């Protein structure tokens, strides 16, 4: 048994029109999702059997049988369990159709300044509560796994910003950001800008061999003392980019560009963001930044595997 290989569709040519026309029912959308998550054939989410050790078969009704078999169900010969492509993903146990999930993922990952739950509710024809929960599940899946992601290196920039909550203007969230110039970004919501908080975040994301550019905040001086080089620009003296004798340029303008997207998204689309969910919004903007050189279709295909191994319940269990 083999599912459709990923190269049977051109990711760069995938757009909203093609999704609506060619993947407009449950079976076609499931086939698309299987081809993205399982490019070489079905993989059991329970035991990770890929069909090479034990056979994986797709369940079909026997001839003359009156019992129906759910579409898209597979049986693993290794662990003897049944599964579908949505098992152990953020789509698991959802009553929302797969084509709606795929469309929502495409809309969110292709909207440069984000898309509100009300907009998804109007465009996809689901309730506002469903659209809100779908959007948060998608943002939860978009979070970078720092345990497997390679550390940032070369020339990096680090900065932080306050994100106001319109529910309570005194209840500000702080987003810390570090990015590699021309490369990827990492975000973290922190309680306060201290050497301890910033240093822990930097240690998780940045190689000690990196050259890190920051502003004059004192927290970075202690946090970056063990790194190869720490260049600071003094904004209080109206210094925003300094050309060094070795030909390098010290600035945090890339961080400022990233923050401008988040703030325009909060002000223009979301209007109200609580500290409880701020990290999810930051992860959404982080993913779009990290895939900024891809087309919308390629961004969908490359980011969709992030749904695996992640769950987000409406009410998290106490234990």
C-alpha positions in Angstrom: 0.0 0.0 0.0 1.3 3.4 -1.0 -0.3 6.8 -0.7 0.1 9.5 -3.4 3.8 10.7 -3.4 4.4 14.4 -2.7 5.8 15.0 -6.1 2.4 14.3 -7.8 1.4 17.9 -7.1 3.5 21.0 -7.5 3.6 22.7 -4.1 4.6 26.1 -5.6 1.5 26.0 -7.8 -0.8 25.3 -4.9 -3.0 28.2 -4.1 -6.5 29.1 -2.8 -8.3 28.5 -6.1 -6.6 25.1 -6.6 -7.5 24.0 -3.0 -11.1 25.0 -3.5 -11.4 23.3 -6.9 -9.3 20.1 -6.6 -9.5 19.3 -2.9 -13.1 20.3 -2.2 -14.3 17.1 -0.5 -13.2 14.9 2.4 -11.7 12.1 0.3 -9.6 14.5 -1.9 -8.4 16.5 1.1 -7.5 13.4 3.0 -5.4 12.2 0.1 -3.6 15.5 0.0 -2.9 15.4 3.7 -1.7 11.8 3.4 0.6 12.7 0.6 2.1 15.6 2.7 2.5 13.6 5.9 3.3 10.2 4.4 5.3 10.9 1.2 6.6 7.3 1.1 3.5 5.5 2.3 1.5 5.3 5.5 3.3 5.4 8.9 1.6 4.1 12.0 1.4 7.0 14.6 1.3 4.5 17.4 4.5 2.5 16.9 6.1 4.4 13.9 6.0 1.3 11.7 6.4 2.5 8.1 5.4 -0.8 6.5 8.9 -2.2 6.1 8.8 -4.2 9.3 5.2 -5.3 9.2 2.5 -4.7 6.6 0.2 -1.7 6.8 -3.1 -2.3 5.0 -5.9 0.0 4.2 -9.2 -1.3 5.5 -11.9 -1.9 2.9 -15.3 -3.6 3.2 -15.3 -7.3 2.1 -17.4 -8.3 -0.9 -21.0 -8.8 0.1 -20.4 -7.3 3.6 -23.2 -5.1 4.9 -20.9 -3.4 7.5 -19.5 -0.1 6.5 -15.8 0.8 6.9 -14.8 4.3 7.7 -12.8 5.9 4.8 -9.1 6.5 5.4 -8.7 3.8 8.1 -5.5 1.8 8.1 -4.4 -1.3 10.1 -0.9 -1.7 11.4 0.5 -5.3 11.4 3.1 -4.4 14.1 1.0 -3.0 16.9 -2.3 -4.4 15.7 -4.0 -0.9 15.9 -6.1 1.1 13.5 -5.4 4.7 12.6 -6.1 7.5 10.2 -3.9 10.3 9.0 -5.2 12.6 11.7 -4.4 10.4 14.7 -1.9 12.0 17.1 -2.1 15.3 15.4 -3.9 18.6 16.3 -6.7 17.5 13.9 -7.5 14.3 16.0 -11.0 13.9 17.2 -12.2 17.0 15.4 -15.6 17.1 13.8 -14.4 19.7 11.4 -13.8 18.3 7.9 -10.3 17.8 6.7 -10.8 20.2 3.7 -11.8 22.9 6.1 -8.7 22.3 8.2 -6.4 22.4 5.2 -8.1 25.6 4.0 -7.7 27.2 7.4 -4.1 26.3 7.6 -3.5 27.8 4.1 -5.3 31.0 5.0 -3.3 31.5 8.3 0.1 30.6 6.9 -0.4 32.8 3.8 -1.7 35.9 5.6 1.4 38.1 6.3 -0.2 39.9 9.3 -2.3 37.0 10.5 -6.0 36.3 10.2 -8.6 36.7 12.9 -11.0 34.0 14.1 -13.9 36.2 12.9 -12.4 36.3 9.4 -12.0 32.5 9.4 -15.6 32.2 10.7 -16.9 34.2 7.8 -14.8 32.6 5.1 -15.1 29.0 6.1 -18.7 28.9 7.2 -18.0 27.6 10.7 -19.1 29.1 14.0 -16.9 31.7 15.7 -16.1 29.4 18.6 -15.0 26.6 16.1 -12.9 29.1 14.1 -11.2 30.4 17.3 -10.3 27.0 18.5 -9.1 25.9 15.0 -6.8 29.0 14.8 -5.3 28.2 18.2 -4.7 24.6 17.3 -2.9 25.7 14.2 -0.8 28.2 16.0 0.0 25.6 18.7 1.2 23.2 15.9 3.3 26.0 14.3 5.6 26.3 17.4 9.2 25.4 16.8 10.6 22.4 18.7 13.8 23.8 20.2 15.0 20.3 21.0 15.3 19.3 17.4 15.8 22.7 15.7 19.5 23.6 14.9 20.9 26.4 16.9 21.2 29.8 15.3 24.7 30.8 14.3 26.7 33.4 12.3 25.4 36.9 12.8 22.3 37.1 15.0 20.1 39.8 16.5 18.3 39.8 19.8 15.6 42.2 21.0 12.4 42.3 22.9 9.1 44.2 22.7 6.0 44.8 24.8 2.6 43.6 23.4 -0.3 45.4 25.0 -3.5 43.5 25.8 -6.5 45.7 24.9 -8.4 43.9 27.7 -6.0 45.5 30.2 -3.4 47.9 29.1 -1.4 47.3 32.3 -1.2 43.6 31.5 1.6 43.7 29.0 3.2 40.6 27.5 6.9 40.6 26.6 8.1 38.8 23.4 11.8 38.0 23.3 13.2 37.5 19.8 16.5 36.2 18.4 17.0 35.7 14.7 19.9 34.9 12.4 20.3 37.4 9.6 19.1 35.9 6.4 18.0 32.8 8.4 15.5 31.7 11.0 13.9 33.4 14.0 13.0 32.1 17.5 10.4 33.7 19.9 9.7 33.3 23.5 7.2 35.1 25.8 9.1 36.0 29.0 7.9 37.4 32.3 10.5 40.2 32.5 13.7 41.3 30.7 16.4 40.0 33.0 19.7 38.4 32.4 18.4 35.1 33.7 15.3 35.0 31.4 17.2 36.3 28.3 20.2 34.1 29.0 18.1 30.9 29.3 16.3 31.7 26.0 19.6 32.5 24.2 21.3 29.3 25.5 18.4 27.3 24.0 18.5 28.9 20.6 21.9 30.4 19.8 25.3 28.8 19.3 28.1 30.1 21.4 30.1 30.8 18.2 27.6 33.4 17.0 28.1 37.2 16.8 25.0 38.7 18.6 23.8 42.2 18.0 21.6 43.9 20.6 20.5 47.3 21.8 22.0 48.8 25.0 19.8 46.9 27.5 21.9 45.8 30.4 20.4 42.3 30.6 22.2 41.3 27.4 25.6 42.3 28.7 25.5 39.5 31.3 23.6 37.0 29.2 26.0 37.1 26.3 29.3 37.3 28.1 30.2 33.7 27.0 29.4 34.2 23.3 32.0 34.8 20.5 31.1 38.5 20.2 28.5 40.9 21.4 27.9 44.1 19.5 25.6 46.8 20.9 23.9 49.8 19.2 23.0 52.8 21.4 19.4 53.8 20.4 19.4 56.5 23.1 22.1 58.3 21.1 20.2 57.8 17.9 22.5 55.0 16.7 20.5 52.5 14.7 23.2 51.0 12.4 27.0 51.1 12.9 29.5 50.3 10.2 32.4 48.6 11.8 36.1 48.7 10.6 35.9 45.0 9.7 33.1 45.6 7.2 30.3 44.3 9.3 27.2 46.3 10.3 25.8 46.2 13.8 22.1 46.7 14.1 18.8 45.1 15.3 16.7 46.4 12.4 15.7 42.8 11.4 14.2 42.4 14.8 12.4 45.7 14.5 11.0 44.5 11.1 9.7 41.3 12.7 8.1 43.2 15.6 6.4 45.6 13.2 4.5 42.6 11.6 3.3 41.3 15.0 2.2 44.8 16.2 0.3 45.5 12.9 -1.3 42.0 13.2 -2.4 42.7 16.8 -3.6 46.2 16.1 -5.3 45.6 12.8 -6.5 42.0 12.9 -6.7 40.5 16.4 -7.4 43.7 18.4 -7.2 41.8 21.7 -4.4 39.3 22.6 -4.1 37.9 26.2 -0.9 36.9 27.8 -2.2 33.4 28.0 -2.2 32.9 24.3 0.5 35.4 23.3 3.1 32.6 22.6 0.8 31.0 20.1 0.5 34.2 18.1 4.3 34.7 18.3 4.8 31.2 17.0 2.5 31.9 14.0 4.5 35.0 13.0 7.7 33.1 13.6 6.7 30.3 11.2 5.8 32.8 8.4 9.1 34.6 9.0 11.1 31.4 8.8 9.4 30.4 5.5 9.3 33.9 4.0 11.2 32.9 0.9 8.6 30.2 0.0 5.4 30.5 -2.0 2.2 30.1 -0.1 1.7 26.6 -1.4 5.2 25.5 -0.5 4.8 27.0 2.9 1.6 24.9 3.4 3.4 21.7 2.3 6.5 22.4 4.4 4.7 23.4 7.6 1.8 20.9 7.6 4.0 18.0 9.1 4.3 20.1 12.2 0.8 18.9 13.2 2.2 15.5 14.1 2.7 14.6 17.7 0.8 17.7 19.1 -2.6 18.0 20.7 -4.4 21.0 22.1 -7.7 20.4 24.0 -10.3 23.0 24.6 -10.0 22.3 28.3 -6.6 20.8 29.3 -6.9 17.9 31.8 -5.8 18.7 35.3 -3.2 15.9 35.3 
